[in-house]
């Protein structure tokens, strides 16, 4: 009877260790997934914030009704 109790306690102990290991691994994977999502969202927000920066230009005196066209690297700008 003592041997059966020892074997059962060993099985219960191993099951508890396995459960704690799986639980810790799942928490770790969830943390890694959250950090990955936050990193991707930060990269996208950084790119979008740079796209919204206005292009600074010098103001010149206009000579008549001439049309100015220039390229700022993000597309053509036409000033009528």
N, C-alpha and C positions, 0 to 999 in steps of 0.2 A: 504494500500500500504506500509505503514511503517513496518508493521509486516512481510510482505513477504520479504522485503529487509533485515530485521534483521535475519530472518530465513536463507536466502541465504548467508548472510555474515557469520553466524555461521557454515553453512555447508562448505563453502569455507575455513574458518579458521581451522575447524577440519580436512578437507582433507589435508591442508598444514602441519599440525602437524603430521598427519599419514604418509605423504610422507617423512618428515624429519626423523621421527622415523625409518621407513623402510630403508631409505638411510644410516643412522648411523649404524644400525644393520648389514647391508650388508657390509659396510666398515669394521666393527669390525670382522665379520666372515672371510673376505678376509685377514685381517691382521693376524688373528689366523692361517689360513691355510698356509700362507707364512712362519710364524714362525715355524709351525710344520714341513714343508718340509725342512727348513734350519736345524732344530734340527736333523732330521733323516739323512740328508746328512752329517752333522758334525759327527754323531755317526759312520756312515759307513766309512767315511774318517779316523777317529781315529782308527777303527779296522784294516783298510787296512794298515795304516802307521805302526802299531805295527807288522803286519805280515811280513813286508819287512825289519825289523831290523835284521842285520846279527848276527849270534851267534859267540861270541868271544871264541876262544880256545887258549890254550898254544901250542906253537910249540915245538915238541920234536924231538930229533935226531932220525932218522930212522935207525932201525937195520935190514938191509936186505930188502927183498921185502914183508914184512908182511902187511896185510890188517887190517885197523882199522875200527871198526863199533861201533857207539854209538848212543844213543837216546837223543835228546835235548828237548823232550817234545812235539815237533811239527812234529816229524817223524824221521825215521832212517837216519843216515848219514854214508855213506860208503866212506872211504878214501882209494883209491887204490895206 
